[in-house]
Structures are given as structure tokens and as C-alpha cells.
Amino acid sequence: MTTQIADLSTERKAEIKEIVCDILDLDLDEVTDTSLFKEEHDADSLRTIEILSAMERTFDIALEQAELSRMTNLAGVYAVVAEAEGK
């Protein structure tokens, strides 16, 4: 998983973070790669689904809803997107 996260460019990570912060209605500096969406930012499951949908639309990838369980923080979103783009 670490290798796949590293495969994402700095620009791609920044774009993902911006999308996530927009959906969660947070400032960029409020979210770290490891801060938990639900526990630390009060995101509900609908927000996570919105993040998944936004990743699919923005990057033209297909993601399974099973991936939602991994998308608990930015690092998880990075990994899911990197794996989907690597297929």
C-alpha cells in the first residue's frame, strides 16, 4: 500500500485533499493524511459516499462501495485512488 500511495503525484494528492476538504466543509490545514474523517471531523457515511463519487467523477475511475471501509482518512483515499488508477 505504501508504494501505491507514493505513486500518486504531489499534485494528485493536493487535488484529492481539496476535494475531500470541500465535501467535509473543512479548511485544508484542518485535515492531515491520517486524521480520521468520522472521528475527528464528524463526517457521516453520506460524506464518505460523496468522496467516493467525487473520486470516480474527477479521475474517471470505477470504485467499489466496499472501498468505503478503507476511505477513513486521506491516506486511505490516496491508496484507493492509486490502486484504481493502476488497473
ROSE-723175 format. One line per 8 residues: number of its first residue (from 0); their letters; for each residue x, y, z of C-alpha. Coordinates in Angstrom, 2 decimals. Example, Ala and Ser with C-alpha at 12.3 -4.5 7.8 and 13.67 -1.06 7.14 Angstrom:
2
0	as	12.30:-4.50:7.80; 13.67:-1.06:7.14;
This chain:
87
0	mttqiadl	0.00:0.00:0.00; 2.77:2.48:0.82; 4.27:2.09:-2.64; 0.93:2.85:-4.25; 0.46:5.97:-2.16; 3.94:7.12:-3.21; 2.93:6.59:-6.84; 0.48:9.48:-6.62;
8	sterkaei	1.98:12.80:-7.59; 2.04:15.68:-5.17; -0.42:17.45:-7.44; -2.82:14.50:-7.40; -2.66:14.29:-3.60; -3.35:18.02:-3.35; -6.31:17.68:-5.70; -7.73:14.79:-3.67;
16	keivcdil	-7.25:16.73:-0.42; -9.00:19.77:-1.88; -11.99:17.66:-2.98; -12.22:15.94:0.41; -11.98:19.23:2.31; -14.67:20.74:0.10; -17.04:17.81:0.77; -16.31:17.83:4.51;
24	dldldevt	-16.54:21.65:4.59; -13.09:21.95:6.20; -10.06:24.13:5.61; -7.06:22.41:4.01; -4.98:22.84:7.16; -7.61:21.05:9.29; -7.10:17.70:7.55; -3.93:15.59:7.68;
32	dtslfkee	-3.18:12.38:5.82; -4.05:10.38:8.95; -6.83:12.40:10.59; -9.99:10.31:10.66; -12.96:11.71:8.77; -15.65:10.35:11.08; -13.96:10.52:14.49; -12.03:13.77:14.11;
40	hdadslrt	-14.09:15.68:11.53; -17.65:14.48:12.29; -18.19:13.13:8.77; -21.13:10.79:8.35; -21.36:7.85:5.95; -23.08:10.01:3.32; -19.98:12.23:3.18; -17.79:9.20:2.57;
48	ieilsame	-20.06:8.14:-0.29; -19.80:11.67:-1.69; -15.99:11.42:-1.52; -16.06:8.09:-3.38; -18.37:9.51:-6.05; -16.23:12.63:-6.45; -13.11:10.49:-6.94; -14.88:8.47:-9.63;
56	rtfdiale	-16.08:11.57:-11.48; -12.91:13.60:-11.15; -10.42:10.89:-12.06; -12.65:8.79:-14.36; -12.17:5.63:-12.29; -14.58:2.99:-11.01; -14.58:2.26:-7.28; -16.45:-0.48:-5.45;
64	qaelsrmt	-18.54:0.55:-2.45; -16.53:-2.00:-0.47; -13.66:0.51:-0.65; -15.59:2.87:1.62; -14.29:0.97:4.65; -10.72:1.91:3.65; -11.53:5.56:2.97; -11.40:6.67:6.60;
72	nlagvyav	-8.70:9.30:6.06; -6.71:10.89:3.23; -4.12:8.09:3.24; -6.92:5.60:2.61; -8.37:7.70:-0.20; -4.90:8.04:-1.76; -4.45:4.25:-1.65; -7.88:3.51:-3.16;
80	vaeaegk	-7.36:6.03:-5.99; -3.81:4.80:-6.68; -4.99:1.19:-6.90; -7.90:2.11:-9.18; -5.64:4.08:-11.49; -3.12:1.24:-11.58; -5.63:-1.23:-13.03;
